[in-house]
Amino acid sequence: GKWHMGVNCKSRHDHCHHPLNHGFDYFYGMPFTLLNECQGTDDPELAKSLQDTYWLYTQMIILAELTLLIGKLTNLFSVKWKIIICLAICGLLYFISWFSSYGFTKYWNCILMRNHDITEQPMDLEKTTSNMLKEAVLFIERNKHRPFLLFVSLLHVHTPLITTEKFLGRSRHGLYGDNVEEMDWMVGRLLDVIDKEGLKNTTFIYFASDHGGSLEAHRGNAQLGGWNGIYKGGKGMGGWEGGIRVPGIVRWPGVLPAGTVINELTSLMDVFPTVVHLAGGAVPQDRVIDGRTLLPLLRGTVQHSGHEFMFHYCGVFLHAVRWHQKDSGTIWKAHYATPVFQPEASGACFGRGICPCFGDGVTHHNPPLLFDLSQDPSESNPLSADTEPLSDTVMRRIGKAVEEHRKTLTPVPQQLSPHNNVWKPWLQPCCGTFPFCWCDEDN
């Protein structure tokens, strides 16, 4: 499915970020992410404000160029050909800048790969659902006689909400609901294959999402990014509950009791030690592993999660810290920084399209905002010394935990720096002769 970690470091063929260089034995999916540009809609996502600026300047230059050209040819006014040619070159450069940031995205970055080979460039979104499902089913069938790890990262439910005709209009909740229903059907198909192959009682299945609903994703009045219920905030917000609370659904018949609900705090970082535990291995001892195996909690041999503190980041910036106080069961959360909502009371960053992690789009809180999530899960009422006698004690304990946590961090190169994000032609994956990158496995 969606890898989203990129492909190359130094050359077009080094594949340093590829899944096969990070522990996987087989890969089928998108090496990048899914964007509206992949569908060719009129609502581009990638650097939209920059695209709009490029397109405005392109139109202005074309208009000026035509005016000068008509004036020159009809002798209305005198102008040198050199000026007309220079203006035309400027217009062409702005047009190329606009088109490369928008038009080429679909052809260069919306691609499917099988292992190290590009199978579709650009990908055919109408076939993607069946392709992903077919690959996952074949993987299970190929590996049913031995232990396997299958990681399915669905392109559902993510804008541009690719939905096949069979599911369009089925939900009462518009296109997003249709997409959720199709995802549900895909998961059901995979579970059916597990059952059919006799693997039901020997297969641990974990279903989750990577973040809360995207509140800013709209088309007209239609909400395209889900809904976060009582929780404040959404996708891209490193601290608010709506951005980080996601489903965690587990199935392992014969081992885990059905219908159990566990109200303990866990993390997607727990998947790694859980899988290692299941495989009979041991997690590395030469570094701090932030995850905890889920198995004791799921089996009921312990009553509490292994996480006393959780540190919630937005990019590389610590936005919030959660403390599950074991003796009282209270869950405290301190916000060091929160995004500036646009409009102010909207609960989202509609003006920017997505909330930033730093800069003028963030408010830093000193003292931090403190909430008791066990009483106020919507994070509506910040506590103070006047309303909560324990607030100073709680903040001191959280502050100490942050100090200890920061000692475990090792500085690494900033992967999201402008240098690492600027487009580099020599790193562009291409199934033909660059820049003519077009191919289709079926043709």
C-alpha positions as CSV (number, residue, x, y, z in Angstrom):
1,G,0.0,0.0,0.0
2,K,1.1,3.6,0.8
3,W,4.8,3.6,1.9
4,H,5.1,7.5,2.0
5,M,8.8,7.3,2.9
6,G,10.2,8.1,-0.5
7,V,12.7,6.1,-2.6
8,N,16.1,7.6,-3.4
9,C,19.0,9.4,-1.7
10,K,21.9,10.1,-4.1
11,S,20.8,8.6,-7.5
12,R,17.7,7.4,-9.3
13,H,18.5,3.8,-8.6
14,D,19.9,3.7,-5.1
15,H,16.5,3.0,-3.5
16,C,17.9,3.8,-0.1
17,H,14.4,4.6,1.4
18,H,12.7,1.7,-0.3
19,P,10.8,-0.9,1.9
20,L,13.2,-3.7,0.6
21,N,16.0,-1.8,2.2
22,H,14.1,-1.5,5.5
23,G,13.4,-5.1,6.5
24,F,10.6,-6.0,4.0
25,D,11.0,-8.9,1.6
26,Y,8.2,-7.9,-0.8
27,F,6.6,-4.6,-1.7
28,Y,3.7,-3.5,-3.8
29,G,2.3,0.0,-3.6
30,M,2.9,3.8,-3.7
31,P,6.4,4.9,-2.6
32,F,5.0,8.4,-2.0
33,T,1.7,9.7,-0.8
34,L,-1.8,10.1,-2.4
35,L,-2.6,13.6,-3.5
36,N,-5.5,15.2,-5.3
37,E,-3.1,15.7,-8.2
38,C,-3.1,11.9,-8.7
39,Q,-6.8,12.1,-9.7
40,G,-6.3,15.3,-11.8
41,T,-9.0,17.1,-9.9
42,D,-9.4,20.9,-10.0
43,D,-8.4,21.1,-6.3
44,P,-4.6,20.6,-6.1
45,E,-3.0,20.0,-2.7
46,L,0.7,20.3,-3.3
47,A,2.0,23.8,-2.6
48,K,-1.4,25.3,-3.6
49,S,-0.6,28.9,-2.8
50,L,2.7,28.7,-4.7
51,Q,0.9,27.2,-7.7
52,D,-1.7,30.0,-7.6
53,T,1.1,32.6,-7.5
54,Y,3.0,31.0,-10.5
55,W,-0.3,30.8,-12.5
56,L,-1.2,34.4,-11.7
57,Y,2.3,35.7,-12.9
58,T,2.1,33.4,-16.0
59,Q,-1.3,34.9,-17.0
60,M,0.0,38.5,-16.4
61,I,3.1,37.9,-18.5
62,I,1.1,36.3,-21.3
63,L,-1.3,39.3,-21.3
64,A,1.6,41.8,-21.4
65,E,3.3,39.7,-24.1
66,L,0.2,39.7,-26.3
67,T,-0.3,43.4,-25.8
68,L,3.3,44.2,-26.8
69,L,3.1,41.8,-29.7
70,I,-0.1,43.3,-31.1
71,G,1.3,46.8,-30.6
72,K,4.5,45.9,-32.4
73,L,2.7,44.2,-35.4
74,T,0.1,46.9,-35.8
75,N,2.6,49.8,-35.3
76,L,0.5,51.2,-32.4
77,F,3.7,51.7,-30.4
78,S,7.4,51.0,-30.8
79,V,9.0,48.2,-28.8
80,K,12.2,46.2,-29.3
81,W,11.9,42.5,-30.3
82,K,14.5,41.8,-27.5
83,I,12.0,43.0,-24.9
84,I,9.3,40.8,-26.4
85,I,11.6,37.8,-26.5
86,C,12.8,38.3,-22.9
87,L,9.2,38.6,-21.7
88,A,8.2,35.4,-23.6
89,I,11.1,33.5,-21.9
90,C,10.0,34.8,-18.5
91,G,6.4,33.7,-19.2
92,L,7.7,30.3,-20.3
93,L,9.7,29.8,-17.1
94,Y,6.8,30.7,-14.9
95,F,4.6,28.3,-16.9
96,I,7.1,25.5,-16.5
97,S,7.4,26.3,-12.7
98,W,3.6,26.1,-12.4
99,F,3.2,23.0,-14.5
100,S,6.1,21.1,-12.8
101,S,4.5,21.8,-9.4
102,Y,1.1,20.7,-10.6
103,G,0.9,19.0,-14.0
104,F,4.0,16.7,-13.6
105,T,3.0,15.5,-10.1
106,K,0.6,13.0,-11.5
107,Y,3.0,11.6,-14.0
108,W,6.1,11.6,-11.8
109,N,5.0,11.0,-8.2
110,C,1.7,9.1,-8.5
111,I,3.2,5.7,-9.2
112,L,2.9,2.1,-8.2
113,M,5.9,-0.2,-7.7
114,R,6.4,-4.0,-7.3
115,N,9.6,-4.5,-5.4
116,H,12.1,-2.3,-7.2
117,D,10.2,-2.0,-10.5
118,I,7.7,0.7,-11.4
119,T,4.5,-1.0,-12.7
120,E,2.3,2.0,-13.4
121,Q,3.4,5.6,-14.0
122,P,1.0,7.4,-13.6
123,M,-1.1,5.0,-11.6
124,D,-4.6,4.2,-12.8
125,L,-6.8,5.1,-9.8
126,E,-9.8,3.1,-11.1
127,K,-7.7,-0.1,-10.8
128,T,-5.9,0.7,-7.6
129,T,-8.4,-0.9,-5.2
130,S,-8.6,-4.2,-7.0
131,N,-4.8,-4.2,-7.5
132,M,-4.0,-3.7,-3.8
133,L,-6.5,-6.3,-2.8
134,K,-5.3,-8.8,-5.3
135,E,-1.7,-8.4,-4.2
136,A,-2.5,-8.8,-0.5
137,V,-4.6,-11.9,-1.2
138,L,-1.8,-13.5,-3.3
139,F,0.7,-12.7,-0.6
140,I,-1.4,-14.6,2.0
141,E,-1.8,-17.5,-0.3
142,R,1.9,-17.7,-1.1
143,N,2.9,-17.6,2.5
144,K,0.1,-19.6,4.2
145,H,2.4,-22.5,5.1
146,R,4.9,-20.3,7.1
147,P,4.8,-17.4,9.5
148,F,4.4,-14.1,7.7
149,L,3.9,-10.4,8.4
150,L,1.5,-8.6,6.1
151,F,1.4,-4.8,6.4
152,V,-1.5,-3.4,4.4
153,S,-1.4,0.4,4.3
154,L,-4.7,1.3,2.4
155,L,-5.1,4.3,0.2
156,H,-8.6,4.5,1.7
157,V,-9.7,6.8,3.6
158,H,-7.6,9.6,2.2
159,T,-8.3,12.4,-0.2
160,P,-8.9,12.2,-3.1
161,L,-11.2,9.4,-1.8
162,I,-10.8,7.0,-4.6
163,T,-14.0,4.9,-4.6
164,T,-15.1,2.4,-7.2
165,E,-18.4,2.7,-8.9
166,K,-19.8,-0.2,-6.9
167,F,-19.7,1.8,-3.7
168,L,-20.4,5.3,-4.9
169,G,-23.6,6.7,-3.4
170,R,-24.0,3.8,-0.9
171,S,-23.5,5.8,2.3
172,R,-25.6,8.4,3.9
173,H,-22.4,10.3,4.6
174,G,-21.4,11.3,1.1
175,L,-18.2,10.4,-0.7
176,Y,-16.2,10.0,2.6
177,G,-18.8,7.5,3.8
178,D,-18.7,5.6,0.5
179,N,-14.9,5.4,0.9
180,V,-15.2,4.1,4.4
181,E,-17.6,1.4,3.3
182,E,-15.3,0.3,0.5
183,M,-12.4,0.1,3.0
184,D,-14.6,-2.0,5.3
185,W,-15.4,-4.3,2.4
186,M,-11.6,-4.6,1.6
187,V,-10.7,-5.5,5.2
188,G,-13.6,-8.0,5.2
189,R,-12.2,-9.7,2.0
190,L,-8.8,-10.1,3.6
191,L,-10.3,-11.6,6.8
192,D,-12.3,-14.0,4.6
193,V,-9.1,-15.2,2.9
194,I,-7.4,-15.7,6.3
195,D,-10.4,-17.8,7.4
196,K,-10.6,-19.7,4.1
197,E,-7.0,-20.7,4.3
198,G,-7.4,-22.1,7.9
199,L,-5.3,-19.3,9.4
200,K,-8.0,-17.7,11.6
201,N,-6.8,-19.1,15.0
202,T,-3.1,-18.6,14.3
203,T,-3.2,-15.0,12.9
204,F,-2.9,-11.9,15.0
205,I,-4.7,-9.0,13.2
206,Y,-4.4,-5.3,14.2
207,F,-6.4,-2.6,12.6
208,A,-5.7,1.1,13.2
209,S,-5.4,4.5,11.6
210,D,-2.4,6.8,11.5
211,H,-4.1,10.0,12.6
212,G,-7.5,11.6,13.3
213,G,-9.9,13.0,10.6
214,S,-8.7,15.8,8.4
215,L,-11.0,18.7,9.3
216,E,-9.7,21.0,6.6
217,A,-10.5,18.7,3.8
218,H,-13.6,20.1,2.1
219,R,-15.2,20.3,-1.3
220,G,-17.9,23.0,-1.1
221,N,-20.0,22.0,1.9
222,A,-18.9,18.4,1.7
223,Q,-16.6,17.2,4.5
224,L,-14.0,14.9,2.9
225,G,-11.8,14.2,5.9
226,G,-13.8,12.4,8.5
227,W,-15.1,13.4,11.9
228,N,-13.5,13.3,15.3
229,G,-16.6,13.2,17.6
230,I,-16.1,14.9,20.9
231,Y,-12.4,15.3,20.5
232,K,-10.8,18.7,19.7
233,G,-8.6,19.1,16.6
234,G,-7.6,16.8,13.8
235,K,-5.0,15.5,11.4
236,G,-1.7,17.4,11.5
237,M,-2.2,18.6,15.1
238,G,0.4,16.9,17.3
239,G,-1.3,17.6,20.6
240,W,-5.1,17.7,20.5
241,E,-6.9,14.5,21.0
242,G,-8.8,14.7,17.6
243,G,-5.5,14.5,15.8
244,I,-4.0,11.5,17.6
245,R,-6.9,9.3,18.9
246,V,-7.5,6.5,16.5
247,P,-9.2,3.1,16.5
248,G,-7.3,0.1,17.7
249,I,-9.1,-3.1,16.8
250,V,-7.5,-6.5,17.4
251,R,-8.6,-10.1,16.3
252,W,-7.0,-13.4,17.4
253,P,-9.7,-16.0,17.9
254,G,-8.9,-18.7,20.5
255,V,-6.3,-16.5,22.2
256,L,-7.9,-13.2,22.8
257,P,-11.5,-13.0,24.2
258,A,-14.0,-11.5,21.9
259,G,-15.9,-8.3,22.7
260,T,-13.4,-7.0,25.2
261,V,-12.9,-3.2,25.5
262,I,-9.7,-2.0,26.9
263,N,-9.6,1.7,28.0
264,E,-5.9,2.0,28.3
265,L,-3.5,4.3,26.4
266,T,-1.4,2.6,23.8
267,S,0.5,3.7,20.8
268,L,1.3,2.7,17.2
269,M,4.9,2.5,18.4
270,D,3.7,-0.6,20.3
271,V,3.2,-2.5,17.0
272,F,6.9,-3.1,16.7
273,P,7.7,-4.7,20.1
274,T,4.4,-6.7,19.8
275,V,5.3,-8.2,16.5
276,V,8.8,-9.0,17.7
277,H,7.3,-10.7,20.8
278,L,5.0,-12.7,18.6
279,A,7.8,-13.8,16.4
280,G,9.8,-15.0,19.4
281,G,12.5,-12.3,19.1
282,A,13.9,-9.7,21.4
283,V,13.8,-5.9,20.8
284,P,17.2,-4.2,20.4
285,Q,18.9,-3.5,23.8
286,D,21.3,-0.8,22.4
287,R,18.7,2.0,22.3
288,V,15.6,3.2,23.9
289,I,12.5,1.6,22.4
290,D,9.5,3.8,23.0
291,G,6.9,1.0,22.3
292,R,5.6,-1.6,24.7
293,T,4.3,-5.1,23.7
294,L,0.5,-5.1,23.7
295,L,0.2,-8.9,24.5
296,P,0.0,-8.8,28.3
297,L,-2.7,-6.0,28.1
298,L,-4.6,-7.9,25.5
299,R,-4.4,-11.2,27.3
300,G,-5.5,-9.6,30.6
301,T,-2.3,-10.6,32.5
302,V,-1.8,-6.9,33.3
303,Q,-4.5,-4.2,33.8
304,H,-2.5,-1.1,32.8
305,S,-0.6,0.0,29.7
306,G,3.2,0.1,29.9
307,H,3.0,3.8,29.1
308,E,3.0,6.1,32.1
309,F,4.0,9.1,30.0
310,M,3.4,9.8,26.3
311,F,5.1,12.6,24.3
312,H,3.1,14.0,21.5
313,Y,5.1,15.7,18.7
314,C,4.2,17.9,15.7
315,G,7.1,17.3,13.4
316,V,10.2,17.7,15.6
317,F,8.5,19.9,18.1
318,L,7.1,18.6,21.4
319,H,3.5,19.9,21.6
320,A,2.0,18.0,24.5
321,V,2.7,15.4,27.2
322,R,0.2,12.9,28.7
323,W,0.6,11.4,32.2
324,H,-1.4,8.4,33.2
325,Q,-1.2,8.6,37.0
326,K,-1.2,4.9,38.0
327,D,-2.3,5.3,41.6
328,S,-5.3,7.4,40.9
329,G,-6.2,6.5,37.3
330,T,-6.3,10.2,36.4
331,I,-5.0,11.1,32.9
332,W,-3.4,14.5,32.8
333,K,-2.3,16.3,29.6
334,A,-0.1,19.4,29.3
335,H,0.0,21.4,26.1
336,Y,3.2,23.3,25.5
337,A,2.2,24.6,22.1
338,T,-1.1,24.6,20.2
339,P,-2.0,25.6,16.6
340,V,-3.7,28.9,15.9
341,F,-7.1,28.0,14.5
342,Q,-8.4,30.0,11.5
343,P,-11.1,31.2,12.2
344,E,-10.3,31.4,15.9
345,A,-13.3,29.3,17.2
346,S,-13.4,26.8,14.2
347,G,-11.2,24.1,15.8
348,A,-9.2,23.8,12.6
349,C,-6.8,25.7,10.3
350,F,-9.1,26.4,7.3
351,G,-7.1,29.5,6.3
352,R,-3.9,27.5,5.9
353,G,-5.3,24.2,4.8
354,I,-3.3,22.3,7.5
355,C,-2.0,23.4,10.9
356,P,1.7,24.3,11.1
357,C,4.0,22.9,13.8
358,F,6.0,26.0,14.5
359,G,6.3,29.7,13.8
360,D,3.5,32.3,13.8
361,G,0.9,29.5,13.3
362,V,1.5,28.2,16.8
363,T,0.8,29.6,20.3
364,H,3.4,28.7,23.0
365,H,1.9,28.3,26.5
366,N,3.8,29.3,29.6
367,P,2.6,27.9,31.9
368,P,1.4,25.0,29.7
369,L,-2.4,24.3,29.3
370,L,-3.3,21.5,31.6
371,F,-6.4,19.2,31.2
372,D,-7.8,16.3,33.2
373,L,-8.7,14.0,30.3
374,S,-10.5,11.5,32.6
375,Q,-13.0,14.3,33.4
376,D,-12.6,16.5,30.3
377,P,-11.9,14.4,27.2
378,S,-12.9,17.3,24.9
379,E,-10.1,19.4,26.3
380,S,-12.5,22.3,26.8
381,N,-11.6,23.5,30.3
382,P,-7.9,24.3,31.1
383,L,-7.1,23.9,34.7
384,S,-5.2,26.3,36.9
385,A,-4.0,26.5,40.5
386,D,-7.4,28.1,41.4
387,T,-9.4,25.2,40.0
388,E,-7.1,22.3,40.5
389,P,-5.0,22.2,43.7
390,L,-2.7,19.5,42.2
391,S,-1.8,21.5,39.1
392,D,1.6,22.6,40.3
393,T,2.6,19.1,41.5
394,V,1.4,17.6,38.2
395,M,3.3,20.1,36.1
396,R,6.5,19.5,38.0
397,R,6.2,15.8,37.5
398,I,5.5,16.2,33.8
399,G,8.4,18.6,33.4
400,K,10.8,16.0,35.0
401,A,9.5,13.3,32.6
402,V,10.2,15.6,29.7
403,E,13.8,16.2,30.9
404,E,14.3,12.4,31.2
405,H,12.8,11.8,27.8
406,R,15.0,14.4,26.0
407,K,18.1,12.6,27.3
408,T,17.1,9.6,25.3
409,L,16.9,11.5,22.0
410,T,19.8,11.5,19.5
411,P,20.0,14.4,17.0
412,V,19.5,13.3,13.4
413,P,19.6,15.1,10.0
414,Q,16.4,17.1,9.4
415,Q,14.6,15.1,6.8
416,L,11.9,17.8,6.3
417,S,14.4,20.6,5.6
418,P,13.9,22.7,2.4
419,H,17.0,21.1,0.8
420,N,15.7,17.6,1.3
421,N,12.2,18.6,0.0
422,V,13.2,20.5,-3.2
423,W,12.6,18.5,-6.3
424,K,15.8,16.9,-7.7
425,P,15.5,15.5,-11.3
426,W,18.3,13.0,-10.7
427,L,16.4,11.3,-7.9
428,Q,13.1,11.1,-9.9
429,P,11.8,7.5,-10.2
430,C,11.2,6.8,-13.9
431,C,10.1,3.7,-15.8
432,G,11.2,5.1,-19.1
433,T,13.9,7.5,-20.3
434,F,13.6,10.6,-18.1
435,P,11.6,12.9,-18.5
436,F,9.4,10.5,-20.6
437,C,8.2,8.4,-17.7
438,W,5.0,6.5,-18.7
439,C,4.3,2.8,-18.3
440,D,1.5,0.4,-17.5
441,E,2.1,-3.3,-16.5
442,D,-1.1,-4.4,-18.3
443,N,0.0,-2.8,-21.6
